[in-house]
Amino acid sequence: MSKDTASKRVNIVSLRMVKEGSFLYEVRRISSPTEAAGLGRKFLEETDREQVIVCCLDTKNQPVSMNIVSIGTINSSLVHPREVFKTAILSNAANIILFHNHPSGDPSPSQEDISITKRIQEAGTLLGIELLDHLIIGSEDRFCSMKERGDLK
């Protein structure tokens, strides 16, 4: 090694998830947008700001973990595929469902919602973790399934 080259210390790390809690969910396997919306609503119906949540599923579409990816403002939330898939990879997820709420109560997707859904789907394809649906939770049991709308391939 040359005397002009400075040494660089490299950290040795390990990764792990920390369980912060749990809850019982009556539907063992998610097989429809309505069942998924029930799960997402447990997290999002009382929030006053937009939140994005990822639900990680095993190969039988049974939820194994959920994580808040982003907490935003009353009408927007930043989300990046890196943050979505971090939990999915650590959970050994086969598939994911993305949830977010619209505090206004109207679950209609914005152009940004459609754009990020496509971006996350593309990232999932590269990683081998399928985005099954992106559900927007509104008020009074209203929700929008991006899969049912045709925004997911």
C-alpha angles and dihedrals in degrees: 000000000000120000089233094061116089118219120246123210114223119203121229108218143178127205129221140156122235118218108228097182144309142226137199118256117192097215109072096190124032109226104155141035089247091057091046092048090055089057094046092048090059087067104033112034096087099041121113095200133050113272130183118212130184120209113201117210134195124228091281091052092251113148112249102170144357129205136184103236098181142003113202140167131289091285110018144039131187116229131175126191090234091064093045095052097041090078093039093055094046090048092051087236121183092194140007138208119205121212132187134163136227107214088201087071094237109115095195110131121243122221087257090055091053093046096050091045090058092045093051091046090053092049090049091052090055091049096042093243112121122219100222096185145338111221125196111205118213132173129292097023092306118141140158123225111207088200093056090046090055096246091124121065 
